[in-house]
């Protein structure tokens, strides 16, 4: 998998991932090592701290998933 990492905002913790081999996936990472798939992993496979960071930096997605993240 060839991936390019980028940040939406320079002060963000989260790196978004462009996987050049696939389309239509929303991938992100906190450390450029472990990559999460937004629709498969959020919120259940994130630690409490990771979820807090993700929600703070991505209010749109936090709102989108609010009914599933309880």
Secondary structure, DSSP 4 states (H G I P E B T S, - for coil): --EEEE-SSTT-SPEEEEETT-SS--EEESSSSSEEEHHHHTTTTS-HHHHHHHHHH-HHHHHHTTTT--
